[in-house]
Amino acid sequence: PPINDTRCIEVTSTNNFPTISVLPYDAAFSCADESGNIFVSCVHPTNSNVIQVFGNGNFGKPIHVIPIVCDAFGGFVLDNCGQLIIADSMKHCIRIYNRADGSAVCTIGISGEKGSGKKHFRRPISVALDPDGNVVVHDSGNNRLKVHCIVDGSFVRTVYKQKESLGAGCVVFDNAGNLVFSDPHCIRVLDYK
């Protein structure tokens, strides 16, 4: 059933543009689709994980709610094929779901098994899609950024690794195709080519 609890969204207006503030007690990450709809991950009071979709000019109530089976939401991104790609930091894997109904499509990594090998993650916290459609994973527990093929989950390459903690930062691509990510000390820009 739809969740009409709008406590996790606060809407203000700045220069005629809506500004959406996510309140911290039950919402975590957000992103937008090609139509400008806002997708917000929330833990509903029933302790179920959902993605609430806001848009079509109505930022007060969700227009769609997608139930998600995921132990701990990390960052997520939407692809062009109607899928949600979510970092499940508690189960040490990346989960891919159908955007329309929340059905599971596949898992990258081995759910529940943390590690440092090519098939493993340790607390993945954020994801982004590269220009080729591969998923870039901020694997925070292993202090690295890894790339996996979204089609079959295979390891492509490690694009960044450091000895000290990368922390709980985000990873995105800028308009020039550079990989931008944060660590506890700064924002880093990496030539991704």
C-alpha positions as CSV (number, residue, x, y, z in Angstrom):
1,P,0.0,0.0,0.0
2,P,1.1,3.6,-0.6
3,I,3.0,5.2,2.3
4,N,1.5,8.6,2.9
5,D,3.9,9.5,5.7
6,T,5.5,12.7,4.4
7,R,7.6,13.4,7.5
8,C,10.8,12.5,5.6
9,I,10.4,15.4,3.0
10,E,10.5,19.1,3.7
11,V,10.0,21.3,0.8
12,T,11.1,24.9,0.5
13,S,11.4,27.2,-2.4
14,T,14.5,29.2,-3.5
15,N,14.4,31.4,-6.6
16,N,11.2,29.5,-7.8
17,F,13.0,26.2,-7.7
18,P,11.8,23.6,-5.2
19,T,14.4,22.5,-2.7
20,I,13.9,19.1,-1.1
21,S,15.5,18.5,2.3
22,V,15.7,14.9,3.5
23,L,15.2,14.7,7.3
24,P,17.7,12.3,8.9
25,Y,15.5,10.0,10.9
26,D,14.1,7.8,8.1
27,A,15.6,8.8,4.8
28,A,19.1,8.3,3.5
29,F,19.9,8.7,-0.1
30,S,18.3,10.2,-3.2
31,C,18.7,10.6,-6.9
32,A,16.7,11.8,-9.9
33,D,15.5,10.2,-13.1
34,E,15.5,11.6,-16.6
35,S,12.0,13.1,-16.1
36,G,13.1,14.9,-12.9
37,N,11.3,12.6,-10.5
38,I,13.1,12.4,-7.2
39,F,13.8,8.9,-5.7
40,V,14.4,8.9,-1.9
41,S,15.4,5.8,0.1
42,C,13.5,5.6,3.4
43,V,13.1,3.2,6.2
44,H,9.4,3.3,7.0
45,P,8.1,3.1,10.6
46,T,7.2,-0.5,9.9
47,N,10.9,-1.2,9.4
48,S,10.5,-1.9,5.7
49,N,12.9,-0.4,3.2
50,V,11.2,1.6,0.4
51,I,12.1,4.0,-2.3
52,Q,9.6,6.8,-2.4
53,V,9.2,8.7,-5.7
54,F,8.3,12.3,-5.7
55,G,7.6,14.4,-8.8
56,N,5.2,15.5,-11.5
57,G,5.0,18.9,-9.7
58,N,3.9,17.3,-6.4
59,F,6.7,17.2,-4.0
60,G,4.5,16.8,-0.9
61,K,3.3,13.2,-1.3
62,P,5.0,10.3,-3.1
63,I,3.6,9.4,-6.5
64,H,5.0,5.9,-6.3
65,V,6.4,3.6,-3.6
66,I,8.8,0.8,-4.4
67,P,9.3,-1.9,-1.7
68,I,13.0,-3.0,-1.6
69,V,14.4,-6.1,0.2
70,C,17.8,-4.7,1.3
71,D,19.4,-4.9,4.7
72,A,21.1,-1.5,4.7
73,F,20.7,1.1,2.0
74,G,23.8,2.7,0.7
75,G,23.8,5.0,-2.2
76,F,21.8,4.1,-5.3
77,V,21.5,5.1,-8.9
78,L,19.0,4.6,-11.7
79,D,20.1,3.2,-15.1
80,N,18.5,3.7,-18.5
81,C,16.9,0.2,-18.5
82,G,14.5,0.8,-15.6
83,Q,16.7,-0.6,-12.9
84,L,17.7,0.6,-9.4
85,I,21.3,-0.2,-8.5
86,I,21.8,-0.1,-4.7
87,A,24.8,-0.6,-2.4
88,D,23.8,-3.0,0.4
89,S,26.5,-2.1,2.9
90,M,25.4,-4.7,5.6
91,K,25.3,-7.6,3.2
92,H,28.5,-6.5,1.4
93,C,27.0,-6.6,-2.1
94,I,25.3,-4.5,-4.9
95,R,21.7,-5.3,-5.5
96,I,19.8,-4.5,-8.8
97,Y,16.0,-4.2,-8.7
98,N,13.3,-3.4,-11.2
99,R,12.3,0.2,-10.8
100,A,8.6,-0.4,-11.5
101,D,7.9,-3.0,-8.8
102,G,11.0,-3.6,-6.7
103,S,11.5,-7.1,-7.9
104,A,15.1,-8.4,-7.6
105,V,17.0,-8.6,-10.9
106,C,20.5,-9.7,-9.7
107,T,23.2,-9.3,-7.1
108,I,26.9,-8.3,-7.8
109,G,29.2,-9.7,-5.2
110,I,28.4,-12.5,-2.7
111,S,25.6,-11.5,-0.4
112,G,26.6,-11.7,3.3
113,E,30.2,-12.5,2.5
114,K,32.6,-9.6,3.0
115,G,36.1,-9.8,1.5
116,S,38.8,-8.1,-0.6
117,G,38.9,-10.2,-3.7
118,K,37.5,-9.3,-7.2
119,K,34.1,-10.8,-6.3
120,H,33.8,-9.3,-2.9
121,F,33.1,-6.0,-1.2
122,R,33.4,-4.8,2.4
123,R,30.7,-2.2,3.2
124,P,30.0,-0.7,-0.2
125,I,28.5,2.7,0.4
126,S,27.9,4.4,-2.9
127,V,27.5,3.6,-6.6
128,A,27.6,5.4,-9.9
129,L,27.3,4.4,-13.6
130,D,30.2,5.1,-15.9
131,P,29.8,6.2,-19.5
132,D,29.9,2.5,-20.7
133,G,27.1,1.6,-18.2
134,N,29.3,-0.3,-15.8
135,V,28.7,0.2,-12.1
136,V,31.5,2.0,-10.1
137,V,31.4,0.9,-6.4
138,H,32.8,2.9,-3.5
139,D,33.9,-0.1,-1.5
140,S,34.6,1.8,1.7
141,G,35.8,-1.2,3.9
142,N,38.5,-2.0,1.3
143,N,39.4,1.7,0.6
144,R,38.9,1.3,-3.1
145,L,36.7,2.2,-6.1
146,K,35.9,-0.9,-8.2
147,V,34.2,-1.3,-11.5
148,H,31.8,-4.2,-12.4
149,C,29.9,-5.0,-15.5
150,I,26.2,-4.4,-14.8
151,V,25.1,-7.1,-17.2
152,D,26.9,-10.1,-15.6
153,G,28.5,-8.6,-12.5
154,S,32.0,-9.5,-13.6
155,F,35.0,-7.5,-12.2
156,V,36.3,-4.9,-14.7
157,R,39.0,-3.0,-12.8
158,T,40.0,-1.2,-9.7
159,V,40.2,2.5,-10.5
160,Y,41.4,3.8,-7.2
161,K,42.9,2.4,-3.9
162,Q,44.5,4.0,-0.9
163,K,45.9,2.7,2.4
164,E,43.9,5.0,4.7
165,S,40.1,4.9,4.9
166,L,38.0,6.3,2.1
167,G,35.2,6.8,4.6
168,A,31.5,7.0,3.8
169,G,31.6,9.2,0.8
170,C,29.7,9.4,-2.5
171,V,30.9,8.7,-6.0
172,V,29.5,10.5,-9.1
173,F,30.6,11.5,-12.7
174,D,30.9,15.1,-13.7
175,N,29.9,16.4,-17.2
176,A,33.4,15.9,-18.5
177,G,33.4,12.2,-17.6
178,N,35.7,12.6,-14.5
179,L,35.0,10.4,-11.5
180,V,34.4,12.6,-8.5
181,F,34.4,11.1,-5.0
182,S,34.8,12.1,-1.4
183,D,37.0,10.8,1.4
184,P,37.4,12.1,4.9
185,H,39.9,14.7,3.8
186,C,38.8,16.1,0.5
187,I,36.8,15.8,-2.7
188,R,38.9,14.0,-5.4
189,V,38.6,14.2,-9.1
190,L,39.9,11.3,-11.1
191,D,40.5,11.2,-14.9
192,Y,38.4,8.1,-15.6
193,K,39.6,7.4,-19.1
